[in-house]
Amino acid sequence: MRFNPCKGGNACSREGSHCDGCGRSMEEIEGAKRLVGDLVRFAKAMGYENSDEFFRYVAIKAAGKMTQG
């Protein structure tokens, strides 16, 4: 399955099992929102002044783990 990012604006739908804009399931969308929220809360709790660097680090690490299997 391919990830489709949010199209935003009027493309999004809130009803039904899948978004009309990106085609992702509501479960997938909510899960991603939870992950992003958790990352932001962690960065805030740590008091990172360079949160952008932290988020890039997490993205690189996660991508690396995916290729490892």
PDB file with SEQRES, HELIX, SHEET and CRYST1 records, atoms N, CA, C and O in Angstrom:
SEQRES   1 A   69  MET ARG PHE ASN PRO CYS LYS GLY GLY ASN ALA CYS SER          
SEQRES   2 A   69  ARG GLU GLY SER HIS CYS ASP GLY CYS GLY ARG SER MET          
SEQRES   3 A   69  GLU GLU ILE GLU GLY ALA LYS ARG LEU VAL GLY ASP LEU          
SEQRES   4 A   69  VAL ARG PHE ALA LYS ALA MET GLY TYR GLU ASN SER ASP          
SEQRES   5 A   69  GLU PHE PHE ARG TYR VAL ALA ILE LYS ALA ALA GLY LYS          
SEQRES   6 A   69  MET THR GLN GLY                                              
HELIX    1 AA1 GLY A    9  ALA A   11  5                                   3    
HELIX    2 AA2 MET A   26  MET A   46  1                                  21    
HELIX    3 AA3 SER A   51  GLN A   68  1                                  18    
CRYST1    1.000    1.000    1.000  90.00  90.00  90.00 P 1           1          
ATOM      1  N   MET A   1       0.845  -1.172   0.000  1.00  0.00           N  
ATOM      2  CA  MET A   1       0.000   0.000   0.000  1.00  0.00           C  
ATOM      3  C   MET A   1       0.894   1.240   0.000  1.00  0.00           C  
ATOM      4  O   MET A   1       1.922   1.270   0.676  1.00  0.00           O  
ATOM      5  N   ARG A   2       0.506   2.240  -0.744  1.00  0.00           N  
ATOM      6  CA  ARG A   2       1.222   3.510  -0.817  1.00  0.00           C  
ATOM      7  C   ARG A   2       0.607   4.525   0.125  1.00  0.00           C  
ATOM      8  O   ARG A   2      -0.613   4.582   0.276  1.00  0.00           O  
ATOM      9  N   PHE A   3       1.458   5.334   0.765  1.00  0.00           N  
ATOM     10  CA  PHE A   3       0.977   6.429   1.597  1.00  0.00           C  
ATOM     11  C   PHE A   3       0.599   7.601   0.713  1.00  0.00           C  
ATOM     12  O   PHE A   3       1.355   7.992  -0.176  1.00  0.00           O  
ATOM     13  N   ASN A   4      -0.563   8.153   0.959  1.00  0.00           N  
ATOM     14  CA  ASN A   4      -1.013   9.355   0.261  1.00  0.00           C  
ATOM     15  C   ASN A   4      -1.168  10.468   1.285  1.00  0.00           C  
ATOM     16  O   ASN A   4      -2.006  10.363   2.180  1.00  0.00           O  
ATOM     17  N   PRO A   5      -0.375  11.536   1.174  1.00  0.00           N  
ATOM     18  CA  PRO A   5      -0.494  12.632   2.138  1.00  0.00           C  
ATOM     19  C   PRO A   5      -1.822  13.364   1.992  1.00  0.00           C  
ATOM     20  O   PRO A   5      -2.484  13.292   0.957  1.00  0.00           O  
ATOM     21  N   CYS A   6      -2.186  14.057   3.039  1.00  0.00           N  
ATOM     22  CA  CYS A   6      -3.415  14.842   3.064  1.00  0.00           C  
ATOM     23  C   CYS A   6      -3.373  15.913   1.985  1.00  0.00           C  
ATOM     24  O   CYS A   6      -2.345  16.560   1.782  1.00  0.00           O  
ATOM     25  N   LYS A   7      -4.470  16.095   1.308  1.00  0.00           N  
ATOM     26  CA  LYS A   7      -4.586  17.139   0.283  1.00  0.00           C  
ATOM     27  C   LYS A   7      -5.022  18.465   0.909  1.00  0.00           C  
ATOM     28  O   LYS A   7      -4.805  19.531   0.333  1.00  0.00           O  
ATOM     29  N   GLY A   8      -5.633  18.391   2.085  1.00  0.00           N  
ATOM     30  CA  GLY A   8      -6.034  19.582   2.828  1.00  0.00           C  
ATOM     31  C   GLY A   8      -7.230  20.307   2.234  1.00  0.00           C  
ATOM     32  O   GLY A   8      -7.763  19.937   1.188  1.00  0.00           O  
ATOM     33  N   GLY A   9      -7.624  21.342   2.936  1.00  0.00           N  
ATOM     34  CA  GLY A   9      -8.714  22.202   2.470  1.00  0.00           C  
ATOM     35  C   GLY A   9     -10.023  21.470   2.270  1.00  0.00           C  
ATOM     36  O   GLY A   9     -10.428  20.653   3.096  1.00  0.00           O  
ATOM     37  N   ASN A  10     -10.682  21.774   1.159  1.00  0.00           N  
ATOM     38  CA  ASN A  10     -11.996  21.200   0.863  1.00  0.00           C  
ATOM     39  C   ASN A  10     -11.925  19.770   0.352  1.00  0.00           C  
ATOM     40  O   ASN A  10     -12.961  19.126   0.186  1.00  0.00           O  
ATOM     41  N   ALA A  11     -10.722  19.259   0.099  1.00  0.00           N  
ATOM     42  CA  ALA A  11     -10.577  17.896  -0.411  1.00  0.00           C  
ATOM     43  C   ALA A  11     -10.878  16.857   0.672  1.00  0.00           C  
ATOM     44  O   ALA A  11     -11.261  15.728   0.366  1.00  0.00           O  
ATOM     45  N   CYS A  12     -10.703  17.243   1.931  1.00  0.00           N  
ATOM     46  CA  CYS A  12     -10.872  16.306   3.047  1.00  0.00           C  
ATOM     47  C   CYS A  12     -12.344  16.054   3.349  1.00  0.00           C  
ATOM     48  O   CYS A  12     -13.188  16.942   3.219  1.00  0.00           O  
ATOM     49  N   SER A  13     -12.625  14.833   3.751  1.00  0.00           N  
ATOM     50  CA  SER A  13     -13.965  14.499   4.223  1.00  0.00           C  
ATOM     51  C   SER A  13     -13.852  13.926   5.625  1.00  0.00           C  
ATOM     52  O   SER A  13     -12.852  13.289   5.958  1.00  0.00           O  
ATOM     53  N   ARG A  14     -14.841  14.141   6.427  1.00  0.00           N  
ATOM     54  CA  ARG A  14     -14.835  13.671   7.814  1.00  0.00           C  
ATOM     55  C   ARG A  14     -15.788  12.495   8.020  1.00  0.00           C  
ATOM     56  O   ARG A  14     -15.740  11.829   9.053  1.00  0.00           O  
ATOM     57  N   GLU A  15     -16.638  12.246   7.053  1.00  0.00           N  
ATOM     58  CA  GLU A  15     -17.612  11.167   7.155  1.00  0.00           C  
ATOM     59  C   GLU A  15     -17.148   9.950   6.361  1.00  0.00           C  
ATOM     60  O   GLU A  15     -16.306  10.052   5.469  1.00  0.00           O  
ATOM     61  N   GLY A  16     -17.710   8.807   6.704  1.00  0.00           N  
ATOM     62  CA  GLY A  16     -17.380   7.588   5.983  1.00  0.00           C  
ATOM     63  C   GLY A  16     -16.141   6.913   6.531  1.00  0.00           C  
ATOM     64  O   GLY A  16     -15.567   7.356   7.526  1.00  0.00           O  
ATOM     65  N   SER A  17     -15.736   5.850   5.881  1.00  0.00           N  
ATOM     66  CA  SER A  17     -14.596   5.073   6.358  1.00  0.00           C  
ATOM     67  C   SER A  17     -13.271   5.562   5.795  1.00  0.00           C  
ATOM     68  O   SER A  17     -12.211   5.264   6.345  1.00  0.00           O  
ATOM     69  N   HIS A  18     -13.329   6.317   4.690  1.00  0.00           N  
ATOM     70  CA  HIS A  18     -12.119   6.813   4.036  1.00  0.00           C  
ATOM     71  C   HIS A  18     -12.296   8.274   3.627  1.00  0.00           C  
ATOM     72  O   HIS A  18     -13.406   8.717   3.332  1.00  0.00           O  
ATOM     73  N   CYS A  19     -11.195   9.010   3.614  1.00  0.00           N  
ATOM     74  CA  CYS A  19     -11.215  10.413   3.190  1.00  0.00           C  
ATOM     75  C   CYS A  19     -11.353  10.470   1.670  1.00  0.00           C  
ATOM     76  O   CYS A  19     -10.696   9.717   0.952  1.00  0.00           O  
ATOM     77  N   ASP A  20     -12.203  11.358   1.191  1.00  0.00           N  
ATOM     78  CA  ASP A  20     -12.381  11.524  -0.255  1.00  0.00           C  
ATOM     79  C   ASP A  20     -11.163  12.166  -0.909  1.00  0.00           C  
ATOM     80  O   ASP A  20     -10.926  11.966  -2.101  1.00  0.00           O  
ATOM     81  N   GLY A  21     -10.385  12.937  -0.142  1.00  0.00           N  
ATOM     82  CA  GLY A  21      -9.229  13.636  -0.700  1.00  0.00           C  
ATOM     83  C   GLY A  21      -8.019  12.751  -0.899  1.00  0.00           C  
ATOM     84  O   GLY A  21      -7.477  12.680  -2.002  1.00  0.00           O  
ATOM     85  N   CYS A  22      -7.582  12.064   0.169  1.00  0.00           N  
ATOM     86  CA  CYS A  22      -6.349  11.271   0.088  1.00  0.00           C  
ATOM     87  C   CYS A  22      -6.608   9.775  -0.033  1.00  0.00           C  
ATOM     88  O   CYS A  22      -5.716   9.017  -0.414  1.00  0.00           O  
ATOM     89  N   GLY A  23      -7.819   9.352   0.287  1.00  0.00           N  
ATOM     90  CA  GLY A  23      -8.157   7.940   0.177  1.00  0.00           C  
ATOM     91  C   GLY A  23      -7.759   7.102   1.378  1.00  0.00           C  
ATOM     92  O   GLY A  23      -8.020   5.899   1.413  1.00  0.00           O  
ATOM     93  N   ARG A  24      -7.123   7.732   2.370  1.00  0.00           N  
ATOM     94  CA  ARG A  24      -6.713   6.977   3.555  1.00  0.00           C  
ATOM     95  C   ARG A  24      -7.912   6.691   4.444  1.00  0.00           C  
ATOM     96  O   ARG A  24      -8.890   7.438   4.457  1.00  0.00           O  
ATOM     97  N   SER A  25      -7.816   5.588   5.192  1.00  0.00           N  
ATOM     98  CA  SER A  25      -8.891   5.254   6.118  1.00  0.00           C  
ATOM     99  C   SER A  25      -8.870   6.227   7.289  1.00  0.00           C  
ATOM    100  O   SER A  25      -7.827   6.789   7.623  1.00  0.00           O  
ATOM    101  N   MET A  26     -10.017   6.420   7.900  1.00  0.00           N  
ATOM    102  CA  MET A  26     -10.101   7.297   9.066  1.00  0.00           C  
ATOM    103  C   MET A  26      -9.223   6.751  10.194  1.00  0.00           C  
ATOM    104  O   MET A  26      -8.652   7.523  10.964  1.00  0.00           O  
ATOM    105  N   GLU A  27      -9.115   5.437  10.293  1.00  0.00           N  
ATOM    106  CA  GLU A  27      -8.247   4.808  11.298  1.00  0.00           C  
ATOM    107  C   GLU A  27      -6.785   5.193  11.051  1.00  0.00           C  
ATOM    108  O   GLU A  27      -6.059   5.519  11.991  1.00  0.00           O  
ATOM    109  N   GLU A  28      -6.360   5.155   9.794  1.00  0.00           N  
ATOM    110  CA  GLU A  28      -4.986   5.518   9.433  1.00  0.00           C  
ATOM    111  C   GLU A  28      -4.724   6.994   9.722  1.00  0.00           C  
ATOM    112  O   GLU A  28      -3.673   7.347  10.256  1.00  0.00           O  
ATOM    113  N   ILE A  29      -5.667   7.845   9.375  1.00  0.00           N  
ATOM    114  CA  ILE A  29      -5.531   9.283   9.604  1.00  0.00           C  
ATOM    115  C   ILE A  29      -5.413   9.571  11.095  1.00  0.00           C  
ATOM    116  O   ILE A  29      -4.537  10.328  11.513  1.00  0.00           O  
ATOM    117  N   GLU A  30      -6.284   8.977  11.895  1.00  0.00           N  
ATOM    118  CA  GLU A  30      -6.251   9.202  13.348  1.00  0.00           C  
ATOM    119  C   GLU A  30      -4.959   8.667  13.962  1.00  0.00           C  
ATOM    120  O   GLU A  30      -4.401   9.292  14.863  1.00  0.00           O  
ATOM    121  N   GLY A  31      -4.481   7.522  13.487  1.00  0.00           N  
ATOM    122  CA  GLY A  31      -3.223   6.963  13.984  1.00  0.00           C  
ATOM    123  C   GLY A  31      -2.053   7.882  13.703  1.00  0.00           C  
ATOM    124  O   GLY A  31      -1.195   8.083  14.563  1.00  0.00           O  
ATOM    125  N   ALA A  32      -2.012   8.444  12.499  1.00  0.00           N  
ATOM    126  CA  ALA A  32      -0.942   9.371  12.138  1.00  0.00           C  
ATOM    127  C   ALA A  32      -1.017  10.642  12.985  1.00  0.00           C  
ATOM    128  O   ALA A  32       0.009  11.170  13.416  1.00  0.00           O  
ATOM    129  N   LYS A  33      -2.232  11.127  13.220  1.00  0.00           N  
ATOM    130  CA  LYS A  33      -2.403  12.313  14.067  1.00  0.00           C  
ATOM    131  C   LYS A  33      -1.887  12.048  15.478  1.00  0.00           C  
ATOM    132  O   LYS A  33      -1.249  12.910  16.081  1.00  0.00           O  
ATOM    133  N   ARG A  34      -2.165  10.852  16.004  1.00  0.00           N  
ATOM    134  CA  ARG A  34      -1.685  10.494  17.339  1.00  0.00           C  
ATOM    135  C   ARG A  34      -0.162  10.470  17.382  1.00  0.00           C  
ATOM    136  O   ARG A  34       0.442  10.993  18.318  1.00  0.00           O  
ATOM    137  N   LEU A  35       0.461   9.863  16.369  1.00  0.00           N  
ATOM    138  CA  LEU A  35       1.925   9.811  16.309  1.00  0.00           C  
ATOM    139  C   LEU A  35       2.538  11.205  16.268  1.00  0.00           C  
ATOM    140  O   LEU A  35       3.492  11.489  16.992  1.00  0.00           O  
ATOM    141  N   VAL A  36       1.994  12.068  15.427  1.00  0.00           N  
ATOM    142  CA  VAL A  36       2.510  13.432  15.325  1.00  0.00           C  
ATOM    143  C   VAL A  36       2.329  14.159  16.652  1.00  0.00           C  
ATOM    144  O   VAL A  36       3.237  14.845  17.122  1.00  0.00           O  
ATOM    145  N   GLY A  37       1.160  14.007  17.249  1.00  0.00           N  
ATOM    146  CA  GLY A  37       0.911  14.639  18.537  1.00  0.00           C  
ATOM    147  C   GLY A  37       1.871  14.155  19.606  1.00  0.00           C  
ATOM    148  O   GLY A  37       2.372  14.948  20.403  1.00  0.00           O  
ATOM    149  N   ASP A  38       2.130  12.851  19.625  1.00  0.00           N  
ATOM    150  CA  ASP A  38       3.077  12.287  20.599  1.00  0.00           C  
ATOM    151  C   ASP A  38       4.482  12.854  20.396  1.00  0.00           C  
ATOM    152  O   ASP A  38       5.166  13.181  21.366  1.00  0.00           O  
ATOM    153  N   LEU A  39       4.911  12.970  19.142  1.00  0.00           N  
ATOM    154  CA  LEU A  39       6.237  13.530  18.853  1.00  0.00           C  
ATOM    155  C   LEU A  39       6.334  14.990  19.299  1.00  0.00           C  
ATOM    156  O   LEU A  39       7.336  15.403  19.882  1.00  0.00           O  
ATOM    157  N   VAL A  40       5.298  15.755  19.022  1.00  0.00           N  
ATOM    158  CA  VAL A  40       5.305  17.165  19.403  1.00  0.00           C  
ATOM    159  C   VAL A  40       5.309  17.295  20.930  1.00  0.00           C  
ATOM    160  O   VAL A  40       6.059  18.105  21.475  1.00  0.00           O  
ATOM    161  N   ARG A  41       4.491  16.520  21.616  1.00  0.00           N  
ATOM    162  CA  ARG A  41       4.466  16.572  23.081  1.00  0.00           C  
ATOM    163  C   ARG A  41       5.824  16.200  23.663  1.00  0.00           C  
ATOM    164  O   ARG A  41       6.280  16.826  24.620  1.00  0.00           O  
ATOM    165  N   PHE A  42       6.476  15.180  23.091  1.00  0.00           N  
ATOM    166  CA  PHE A  42       7.793  14.774  23.564  1.00  0.00           C  
ATOM    167  C   PHE A  42       8.807  15.898  23.377  1.00  0.00           C  
ATOM    168  O   PHE A  42       9.560  16.220  24.296  1.00  0.00           O  
ATOM    169  N   ALA A  43       8.825  16.496  22.178  1.00  0.00           N  
ATOM    170  CA  ALA A  43       9.774  17.578  21.894  1.00  0.00           C  
ATOM    171  C   ALA A  43       9.543  18.756  22.836  1.00  0.00           C  
ATOM    172  O   ALA A  43      10.498  19.372  23.309  1.00  0.00           O  
ATOM    173  N   LYS A  44       8.285  19.068  23.106  1.00  0.00           N  
ATOM    174  CA  LYS A  44       7.975  20.159  24.035  1.00  0.00           C  
ATOM    175  C   LYS A  44       8.404  19.806  25.453  1.00  0.00           C  
ATOM    176  O   LYS A  44       8.965  20.646  26.157  1.00  0.00           O  
ATOM    177  N   ALA A  45       8.145  18.570  25.879  1.00  0.00           N  
ATOM    178  CA  ALA A  45       8.525  18.142  27.225  1.00  0.00           C  
ATOM    179  C   ALA A  45      10.037  18.182  27.417  1.00  0.00           C  
ATOM    180  O   ALA A  45      10.518  18.478  28.511  1.00  0.00           O  
ATOM    181  N   MET A  46      10.787  17.886  26.356  1.00  0.00           N  
ATOM    182  CA  MET A  46      12.241  17.929  26.419  1.00  0.00           C  
ATOM    183  C   MET A  46      12.764  19.354  26.318  1.00  0.00           C  
ATOM    184  O   MET A  46      13.922  19.623  26.639  1.00  0.00           O  
ATOM    185  N   GLY A  47      11.915  20.257  25.875  1.00  0.00           N  
ATOM    186  CA  GLY A  47      12.310  21.650  25.742  1.00  0.00           C  
ATOM    187  C   GLY A  47      13.270  21.902  24.590  1.00  0.00           C  
ATOM    188  O   GLY A  47      14.098  22.810  24.656  1.00  0.00           O  
ATOM    189  N   TYR A  48      13.161  21.100  23.534  1.00  0.00           N  
ATOM    190  CA  TYR A  48      14.061  21.262  22.396  1.00  0.00           C  
ATOM    191  C   TYR A  48      13.880  22.627  21.738  1.00  0.00           C  
ATOM    192  O   TYR A  48      12.771  23.008  21.363  1.00  0.00           O  
ATOM    193  N   GLU A  49      14.976  23.350  21.608  1.00  0.00           N  
ATOM    194  CA  GLU A  49      14.954  24.615  20.879  1.00  0.00           C  
ATOM    195  C   GLU A  49      15.067  24.374  19.378  1.00  0.00           C  
ATOM    196  O   GLU A  49      14.683  25.221  18.571  1.00  0.00           O  
ATOM    197  N   ASN A  50      15.595  23.214  19.017  1.00  0.00           N  
ATOM    198  CA  ASN A  50      15.790  22.848  17.611  1.00  0.00           C  
ATOM    199  C   ASN A  50      14.902  21.645  17.260  1.00  0.00           C  
ATOM    200  O   ASN A  50      15.389  20.618  16.787  1.00  0.00           O  
ATOM    201  N   SER A  51      13.611  21.791  17.495  1.00  0.00           N  
ATOM    202  CA  SER A  51      12.681  20.684  17.263  1.00  0.00           C  
ATOM    203  C   SER A  51      12.702  20.216  15.811  1.00  0.00           C  
ATOM    204  O   SER A  51      12.485  19.034  15.546  1.00  0.00           O  
ATOM    205  N   ASP A  52      12.958  21.120  14.866  1.00  0.00           N  
ATOM    206  CA  ASP A  52      13.033  20.721  13.465  1.00  0.00           C  
ATOM    207  C   ASP A  52      14.123  19.683  13.239  1.00  0.00           C  
ATOM    208  O   ASP A  52      13.948  18.762  12.442  1.00  0.00           O  
ATOM    209  N   GLU A  53      15.240  19.826  13.933  1.00  0.00           N  
ATOM    210  CA  GLU A  53      16.323  18.844  13.829  1.00  0.00           C  
ATOM    211  C   GLU A  53      15.901  17.503  14.438  1.00  0.00           C  
ATOM    212  O   GLU A  53      16.209  16.443  13.894  1.00  0.00           O  
ATOM    213  N   PHE A  54      15.202  17.559  15.561  1.00  0.00           N  
ATOM    214  CA  PHE A  54      14.694  16.341  16.198  1.00  0.00           C  
ATOM    215  C   PHE A  54      13.744  15.600  15.258  1.00  0.00           C  
ATOM    216  O   PHE A  54      13.852  14.383  15.103  1.00  0.00           O  
ATOM    217  N   PHE A  55      12.815  16.326  14.629  1.00  0.00           N  
ATOM    218  CA  PHE A  55      11.851  15.678  13.733  1.00  0.00           C  
ATOM    219  C   PHE A  55      12.541  15.067  12.516  1.00  0.00           C  
ATOM    220  O   PHE A  55      12.151  13.991  12.063  1.00  0.00           O  
ATOM    221  N   ARG A  56      13.562  15.741  11.980  1.00  0.00           N  
ATOM    222  CA  ARG A  56      14.329  15.157  10.863  1.00  0.00           C  
ATOM    223  C   ARG A  56      15.043  13.888  11.312  1.00  0.00           C  
ATOM    224  O   ARG A  56      15.066  12.893  10.587  1.00  0.00           O  
ATOM    225  N   TYR A  57      15.626  13.923  12.510  1.00  0.00           N  
ATOM    226  CA  TYR A  57      16.317  12.761  13.069  1.00  0.00           C  
ATOM    227  C   TYR A  57      15.357  11.569  13.195  1.00  0.00           C  
ATOM    228  O   TYR A  57      15.690  10.453  12.796  1.00  0.00           O  
ATOM    229  N   VAL A  58      14.179  11.815  13.748  1.00  0.00           N  
ATOM    230  CA  VAL A  58      13.188  10.750  13.925  1.00  0.00           C  
ATOM    231  C   VAL A  58      12.779  10.178  12.563  1.00  0.00           C  
ATOM    232  O   VAL A  58      12.657   8.963  12.412  1.00  0.00           O  
ATOM    233  N   ALA A  59      12.572  11.035  11.591  1.00  0.00           N  
ATOM    234  CA  ALA A  59      12.176  10.573  10.250  1.00  0.00           C  
ATOM    235  C   ALA A  59      13.251   9.691   9.632  1.00  0.00           C  
ATOM    236  O   ALA A  59      12.945   8.642   9.065  1.00  0.00           O  
ATOM    237  N   ILE A  60      14.512  10.112   9.738  1.00  0.00           N  
ATOM    238  CA  ILE A  60      15.618   9.327   9.186  1.00  0.00           C  
ATOM    239  C   ILE A  60      15.740   7.989   9.890  1.00  0.00           C  
ATOM    240  O   ILE A  60      15.931   6.959   9.244  1.00  0.00           O  
ATOM    241  N   LYS A  61      15.632   7.999  11.203  1.00  0.00           N  
ATOM    242  CA  LYS A  61      15.732   6.752  11.982  1.00  0.00           C  
ATOM    243  C   LYS A  61      14.596   5.795  11.644  1.00  0.00           C  
ATOM    244  O   LYS A  61      14.821   4.597  11.474  1.00  0.00           O  
ATOM    245  N   ALA A  62      13.385   6.317  11.547  1.00  0.00           N  
ATOM    246  CA  ALA A  62      12.229   5.472  11.226  1.00  0.00           C  
ATOM    247  C   ALA A  62      12.374   4.866   9.837  1.00  0.00           C  
ATOM    248  O   ALA A  62      12.093   3.683   9.641  1.00  0.00           O  
ATOM    249  N   ALA A  63      12.813   5.675   8.867  1.00  0.00           N  
ATOM    250  CA  ALA A  63      13.012   5.174   7.504  1.00  0.00           C  
ATOM    251  C   ALA A  63      14.077   4.083   7.478  1.00  0.00           C  
ATOM    252  O   ALA A  63      13.936   3.089   6.765  1.00  0.00           O  
ATOM    253  N   GLY A  64      15.132   4.268   8.248  1.00  0.00           N  
ATOM    254  CA  GLY A  64      16.184   3.259   8.333  1.00  0.00           C  
ATOM    255  C   GLY A  64      15.683   1.954   8.906  1.00  0.00           C  
ATOM    256  O   GLY A  64      16.038   0.878   8.425  1.00  0.00           O  
ATOM    257  N   LYS A  65      14.867   2.046   9.927  1.00  0.00           N  
ATOM    258  CA  LYS A  65      14.302   0.824  10.548  1.00  0.00           C  
ATOM    259  C   LYS A  65      13.402   0.083   9.559  1.00  0.00           C  
ATOM    260  O   LYS A  65      13.369  -1.148   9.554  1.00  0.00           O  
ATOM    261  N   MET A  66      12.674   0.822   8.724  1.00  0.00           N  
ATOM    262  CA  MET A  66      11.789   0.192   7.732  1.00  0.00           C  
ATOM    263  C   MET A  66      12.594  -0.612   6.715  1.00  0.00           C  
ATOM    264  O   MET A  66      12.166  -1.686   6.294  1.00  0.00           O  
ATOM    265  N   THR A  67      13.760  -0.095   6.319  1.00  0.00           N  
ATOM    266  CA  THR A  67      14.566  -0.806   5.321  1.00  0.00           C  
ATOM    267  C   THR A  67      15.261  -2.013   5.908  1.00  0.00           C  
ATOM    268  O   THR A  67      15.641  -2.929   5.179  1.00  0.00           O  
ATOM    269  N   GLN A  68      15.432  -2.024   7.229  1.00  0.00           N  
ATOM    270  CA  GLN A  68      16.052  -3.171   7.907  1.00  0.00           C  
ATOM    271  C   GLN A  68      15.096  -4.341   8.025  1.00  0.00           C  
ATOM    272  O   GLN A  68      15.519  -5.473   8.258  1.00  0.00           O  
ATOM    273  N   GLY A  69      13.835  -4.079   7.868  1.00  0.00           N  
ATOM    274  CA  GLY A  69      12.852  -5.151   7.947  1.00  0.00           C  
ATOM    275  C   GLY A  69      12.195  -5.181   9.238  1.00  0.00           C  
ATOM    276  O   GLY A  69      11.334  -6.028   9.474  1.00  0.00           O  
TER     277      GLY A  69                                                      
END                                                                             
